Amino acid sequence: MEPEHEATAPNLDAGVTPEVTPAEGRSRTISVRALVVLVVVAVVVLAIDQGAKALVVANLPLNEYVPVLGDVLQFFYVTNSGAAFSIGNAYTWIFSILAAAVVVFIVWFARRIRSLGWAVVFGLLLGGVLGNLGDRLFREPGFGVGHVVDFVKIPLLPAIFNLADTAICAAMVVFLVLTIRGIGLDGRRAARQEPSGASDVAADPVAEKTD
């Protein structure tokens, strides 16, 4: 009886190319598309935010109301050294570090995104964070402690904000919508789990009735 031969792995060096299944190819394609959408959204948000801030700084008086749509929308140019609602004005450098950490996380996490919807979420978030981080890094009074330019005032809201803040809030809204709909990072909708009792009945349609 001849000895059994041990199974050997395919020799990749011999010019044999491993086959790629249609599912794997589709996954890679969607990943690239999602990454492109994320980057485009982030760049657009950053450009609009910084362009609007440049116009505000050049044309609006500091700390003065400028009506836009009567009492519904006003411009009120202020500089903010803290976070939302001017919280933590003495810790601007901490907010700069946190914002930089968020940017690094998004860049690292982006490779896992397959859904275009989630790409929009992280693109809005990245563009908004970069918009405010740019202010903290490059505006007065110095690197890392610069003041963020805020100028949008809606009487119904207690805070004055900018377009970067708006993008971050929009990201949270889309995040909630995707989460409620059960759409994962891969673009697939999570399957609903049936109650255990219902599954047992379905598995045994001729179940005996008890008094």
Phi, psi and chi 1 to 4 in degrees:
 res  aa     phi    psi   chi1   chi2   chi3   chi4
   1 MET       -  131.4 -176.4  173.6   61.2      -
   2 GLU   -75.1  144.7  -64.7 -178.6   -1.1      -
   3 PRO   -67.6  145.2   24.2  -34.1      -      -
   4 GLU   -69.6  142.1  -63.7 -178.9   -5.3      -
   5 HIS   -92.1  136.0  -65.2  -76.6      -      -
   6 GLU   -73.4  139.8  -64.4 -177.9   -3.6      -
   7 ALA   -69.1  133.7      -      -      -      -
   8 THR  -115.9  149.9   58.2      -      -      -
   9 ALA   -70.5  149.9      -      -      -      -
  10 PRO   -61.4  140.3   21.2  -32.1      -      -
  11 ASN   -81.7  103.0 -173.6    2.6      -      -
  12 LEU   -72.0  -22.3  -60.6  180.0      -      -
  13 ASP   -79.2  -10.8  -64.0  -27.7      -      -
  14 ALA   -89.9   13.8      -      -      -      -
  15 GLY    91.2    8.2      -      -      -      -
  16 VAL   -87.2  119.3  178.6      -      -      -
  17 THR   -94.4  124.6  -56.7      -      -      -
  18 PRO   -62.9  139.9   22.2  -32.2      -      -
  19 GLU   -73.5  143.8  -64.7 -177.3   -2.4      -
  20 VAL  -109.4  120.8  178.6      -      -      -
  21 THR   -68.4  156.6   63.7      -      -      -
  22 PRO   -57.3  -36.5  -25.2   34.2      -      -
  23 ALA   -65.0  -41.0      -      -      -      -
  24 GLU   -66.8  -41.1  -69.0  176.1  -12.7      -
  25 GLY   -63.6  -41.4      -      -      -      -
  26 ARG   -64.4  -39.6  179.2  176.0  177.3  -87.5
  27 SER   -63.0  -41.3  177.2      -      -      -
  28 ARG   -66.6  -40.8  -67.7  178.3 -176.4  176.7
  29 THR   -62.7  -46.0  -57.5      -      -      -
  30 ILE   -64.1  -35.4  -65.2  178.0      -      -
  31 SER   -61.6  -43.6  175.6      -      -      -
  32 VAL   -66.0  -43.0  173.4      -      -      -
  33 ARG   -62.2  -42.9  -71.0  174.5   56.9 -164.3
  34 ALA   -63.4  -40.7      -      -      -      -
  35 LEU   -64.4  -40.8 -176.5   60.1      -      -
  36 VAL   -63.7  -44.7  169.7      -      -      -
  37 VAL   -60.9  -43.6  169.9      -      -      -
  38 LEU   -58.3  -48.2 -171.2  154.5      -      -
  39 VAL   -65.7  -43.7  171.7      -      -      -
  40 VAL   -62.8  -45.4  169.6      -      -      -
  41 VAL   -61.6  -43.9  171.6      -      -      -
  42 ALA   -63.1  -42.8      -      -      -      -
  43 VAL   -66.0  -41.6  170.0      -      -      -
  44 VAL   -63.8  -45.9  169.6      -      -      -
  45 VAL   -60.9  -45.6  169.5      -      -      -
  46 LEU   -62.8  -43.2  179.1   60.7      -      -
  47 ALA   -64.6  -45.1      -      -      -      -
  48 ILE   -65.4  -42.1  -66.6  175.8      -      -
  49 ASP   -62.8  -49.8  173.5   72.1      -      -
  50 GLN   -69.3  -34.3  -69.4  -61.4  -52.1      -
  51 GLY   -65.7  -42.1      -      -      -      -
  52 ALA   -64.7  -41.4      -      -      -      -
  53 LYS   -64.7  -38.5  -71.2  174.1  178.2  176.1
  54 ALA   -63.4  -40.6      -      -      -      -
  55 LEU   -66.2  -39.3  -69.1  174.1      -      -
  56 VAL   -64.5  -47.7  166.4      -      -      -
  57 VAL   -62.2  -35.6  172.7      -      -      -
  58 ALA   -81.0  -24.0      -      -      -      -
  59 ASN  -123.4  -21.0  -62.4  -75.3      -      -
  60 LEU  -101.4  142.2  -67.8 -174.6      -      -
  61 PRO   -72.6  148.1   26.2  -33.5      -      -
  62 LEU   -76.6  134.9 -172.4   62.9      -      -
  63 ASN    61.2   37.4  -63.6  -35.5      -      -
  64 GLU  -133.8  138.7  -69.3 -173.1   16.9      -
  65 TYR   -74.4  135.8  -77.0  101.4      -      -
  66 VAL  -127.6  107.0  177.2      -      -      -
  67 PRO   -66.6  138.9   23.8  -31.9      -      -
  68 VAL  -115.0  -53.1  178.8      -      -      -
  69 LEU  -125.8   59.9  -65.6  175.4      -      -
  70 GLY    62.4 -128.0      -      -      -      -
  71 ASP   -90.8   -2.9  -65.4  -27.5      -      -
  72 VAL   -78.2  -40.8  177.7      -      -      -
  73 LEU  -140.4  130.8  175.0   63.7      -      -
  74 GLN  -136.1  154.0  -59.8  169.9  -17.3      -
  75 PHE  -102.1  132.6  -74.8  164.2      -      -
  76 PHE  -143.1   96.0 -171.5   70.6      -      -
  77 TYR   -74.3  117.0  168.7   29.5      -      -
  78 VAL  -136.6  163.7  -64.2      -      -      -
  79 THR  -114.7  136.5   56.5      -      -      -
  80 ASN  -122.7  119.6 -179.6   12.0      -      -
  81 SER   -91.4   -6.9   59.4      -      -      -
  82 GLY  -111.0 -154.6      -      -      -      -
  83 ALA   -94.5 -157.1      -      -      -      -
  84 ALA   -59.3  143.2      -      -      -      -
  85 PHE    62.5   23.3  -56.1  101.2      -      -
  86 SER    60.2   32.5  -61.4      -      -      -
  87 ILE   -79.8  136.3  -62.3  174.4      -      -
  88 GLY    71.8   47.0      -      -      -      -
  89 ASN   -63.1  -24.3  -70.6  -30.7      -      -
  90 ALA   -88.1    0.6      -      -      -      -
  91 TYR  -124.9   43.0  -57.9   98.8      -      -
  92 THR   -59.6  -39.9  -54.5      -      -      -
  93 TRP   -65.3  -30.3   61.0  -84.9      -      -
  94 ILE   -67.1  -42.2  -65.2 -179.5      -      -
  95 PHE   -64.7  -32.4  -63.8  123.2      -      -
  96 SER   -65.2  -43.2  -60.8      -      -      -
  97 ILE   -65.2  -43.0  -65.6  175.3      -      -
  98 LEU   -63.0  -42.0  -68.1  176.3      -      -
  99 ALA   -64.2  -41.2      -      -      -      -
 100 ALA   -63.4  -37.6      -      -      -      -
 101 ALA   -65.0  -38.8      -      -      -      -
 102 VAL   -64.1  -41.4  171.1      -      -      -
 103 VAL   -61.7  -45.3  170.8      -      -      -
 104 VAL   -62.0  -41.7  171.6      -      -      -
 105 PHE   -62.4  -44.7  170.3   77.7      -      -
 106 ILE   -63.6  -43.0  -65.6  175.1      -      -
 107 VAL   -61.9  -41.8  172.2      -      -      -
 108 TRP   -69.2  -38.5  170.8   80.8      -      -
 109 PHE   -79.5  -18.5 -167.9   77.7      -      -
 110 ALA   -59.3  -29.7      -      -      -      -
 111 ARG   -67.0  -16.2   59.5 -170.4  176.3   87.8
 112 ARG   -88.2   -9.9  -59.4 -173.2  178.8 -173.6
 113 ILE   -82.9  128.2  -59.3  172.8      -      -
 114 ARG  -115.4  -18.4  -59.8  -68.9 -175.2  -88.7
 115 SER   -90.9  135.0  164.4      -      -      -
 116 LEU   -68.4  -32.1  -62.5 -175.6      -      -
 117 GLY   -63.3  -45.6      -      -      -      -
 118 TRP   -68.8  -29.6  -78.3  102.2      -      -
 119 ALA   -63.1  -38.6      -      -      -      -
 120 VAL   -64.8  -41.1  171.6      -      -      -
 121 VAL   -57.0  -53.0  170.1      -      -      -
 122 PHE   -73.1  -26.6  -76.6   94.3      -      -
 123 GLY   -67.4  -44.7      -      -      -      -
 124 LEU   -61.3  -43.7  -70.9  169.5      -      -
 125 LEU   -65.2  -44.2 -177.6   60.1      -      -
 126 LEU   -64.1  -45.5  179.5   59.4      -      -
 127 GLY   -63.0  -41.3      -      -      -      -
 128 GLY   -65.9  -43.9      -      -      -      -
 129 VAL   -65.0  -41.7  172.5      -      -      -
 130 LEU   -64.7  -35.2  -76.2  174.0      -      -
 131 GLY   -61.7  -47.2      -      -      -      -
 132 ASN   -75.3  -33.0  -73.3  -25.4      -      -
 133 LEU   -65.1  -37.1  178.5   60.4      -      -
 134 GLY   -60.3  -38.1      -      -      -      -
 135 ASP   -63.6  -44.2  -72.9    4.1      -      -
 136 ARG   -67.8  -27.1  -60.8 -172.1 -170.1  -79.0
 137 LEU   -87.3  -33.5  -66.3 -180.0      -      -
 138 PHE  -120.7   -3.1  -57.3  113.9      -      -
 139 ARG  -100.3  169.4  -66.0 -169.6 -176.1  -84.4
 140 GLU   -65.2  147.9  -63.5  -65.0  -24.8      -
 141 PRO   -92.9   -0.6   31.4  -34.8      -      -
 142 GLY   173.6  174.2      -      -      -      -
 143 PHE   -63.6  125.8 -176.8   81.6      -      -
 144 GLY    86.2  -16.2      -      -      -      -
 145 VAL  -125.8   20.3  -67.2      -      -      -
 146 GLY   -67.5  157.2      -      -      -      -
 147 HIS   -94.5  136.1  -64.9  177.3      -      -
 148 VAL   -77.7  138.3  175.3      -      -      -
 149 VAL   -85.2  117.8  173.3      -      -      -
 150 ASP  -116.3  146.5  -68.9  -30.1      -      -
 151 PHE  -155.2   -8.9   60.0   93.0      -      -
 152 VAL   -93.1  125.1 -179.0      -      -      -
 153 LYS  -127.2  118.4  179.3   71.9  173.1   71.7
 154 ILE  -115.3  119.8  -61.8  176.6      -      -
 155 PRO   -54.1  -29.1  -27.5   35.1      -      -
 156 LEU   -72.4  -17.0  -63.4  177.3      -      -
 157 LEU  -106.7  144.3  -60.4  178.6      -      -
 158 PRO   -80.7   -8.9   28.4  -33.6      -      -
 159 ALA  -115.6  154.6      -      -      -      -
 160 ILE   -99.3  132.5  -58.2  172.8      -      -
 161 PHE  -137.0 -176.8   54.2   95.6      -      -
 162 ASN  -131.6 -176.0   54.8   45.9      -      -
 163 LEU   -73.3  -26.4  -61.0 -175.5      -      -
 164 ALA   -64.7  -42.0      -      -      -      -
 165 ASP   -61.9  -39.3  -61.0  -31.3      -      -
 166 THR   -62.4  -41.0  -56.6      -      -      -
 167 ALA   -64.3  -39.9      -      -      -      -
 168 ILE   -64.3  -42.4  -66.0  173.7      -      -
 169 CYS   -65.1  -39.2  -68.2      -      -      -
 170 ALA   -63.2  -37.2      -      -      -      -
 171 ALA   -61.9  -39.5      -      -      -      -
 172 MET   -66.1  -36.9  -63.6  -58.2  101.4      -
 173 VAL   -65.4  -47.6  171.8      -      -      -
 174 VAL   -64.3  -37.0 -179.1      -      -      -
 175 PHE   -58.1  -45.4  166.0   82.3      -      -
 176 LEU   -64.7  -41.3  -69.8  175.6      -      -
 177 VAL   -62.1  -46.4  171.5      -      -      -
 178 LEU   -65.4  -38.3  -65.9  175.4      -      -
 179 THR   -66.9  -44.2  -58.6      -      -      -
 180 ILE   -63.2  -38.3  -67.3  173.2      -      -
 181 ARG   -76.6   -8.1  -64.9 -176.4   60.4 -168.8
 182 GLY    74.5   28.2      -      -      -      -
 183 ILE   -90.7  122.1  -61.0  176.8      -      -
 184 GLY   -85.8  179.5      -      -      -      -
 185 LEU   -64.0  -23.5  -68.7  173.2      -      -
 186 ASP   -86.3    1.3   58.6   -3.0      -      -
 187 GLY    88.0   -3.0      -      -      -      -
 188 ARG   -92.3  146.1  -60.5  177.1 -178.8  177.3
 189 ARG   -86.3  132.4 -176.9  170.6  -62.2 -178.6
 190 ALA   -64.0  137.0      -      -      -      -
 191 ALA   -72.7  140.0      -      -      -      -
 192 ARG   -77.0  135.3  -64.2 -179.2  179.2  177.8
 193 GLN   -90.6  125.4  -64.2 -177.8   -8.4      -
 194 GLU   -79.3  149.6  -64.2 -177.2   -3.5      -
 195 PRO   -58.7  148.4  -21.6   31.5      -      -
 196 SER   -59.8  -37.4   57.2      -      -      -
 197 GLY   -63.3  -41.2      -      -      -      -
 198 ALA   -65.4  -39.1      -      -      -      -
 199 SER   -68.1  -34.6   60.5      -      -      -
 200 ASP   -66.1  -41.9  -66.5  -19.3      -      -
 201 VAL   -64.3  -41.2  172.5      -      -      -
 202 ALA   -64.7  -34.1      -      -      -      -
 203 ALA   -75.5  -24.7      -      -      -      -
 204 ASP  -129.5   78.4 -173.0    9.1      -      -
 205 PRO   -65.1  -18.3   24.6  -32.9      -      -
 206 VAL  -105.1   38.6 -164.1      -      -      -
 207 ALA   -66.3  141.8      -      -      -      -
 208 GLU   -73.1  142.7  -65.5 -177.7    0.3      -
 209 LYS   -87.0  139.6  -63.7 -177.4  179.7 -179.5
 210 THR  -111.3  148.8   58.3      -      -      -
 211 ASP   -69.5      -  -65.3  -24.0      -      -
